[in-house]
Amino acid sequence: MEVARKLIIVYYNNKYCLKKIASFGNLIYHSNKLRYAYIYVDEKKTRTVMESLRQIHGVTNVEISLAEMSDFTFKL
């Protein structure tokens, strides 16, 4: 079974919201200096996760990465 993934970039104001951000997907990288984080989520849940991330106190912007993930499908 293949799982299509999307990379979401989350910009935040304080590092205390990282725990909440990580609960929505696989947090692979975050920068405290530039205040952004990369998370992977399932392609089917992308829109709902983005809306939920926007509701977190401290998150300023949420966007989908421009890199195409068609080559990065994972098997379970």
PyMOL commands that set and color helices and strands:
alter all, ss='L'
color gray80, all
select helices_A, chain A and resi 15-22+43-54
alter helices_A, ss='H'
color red, helices_A
select strands_A, chain A and resi 2-3+5-12+26-31+36-42+59-64+74-75
alter strands_A, ss='S'
color yellow, strands_A
deselect
rebuild
show_as cartoon
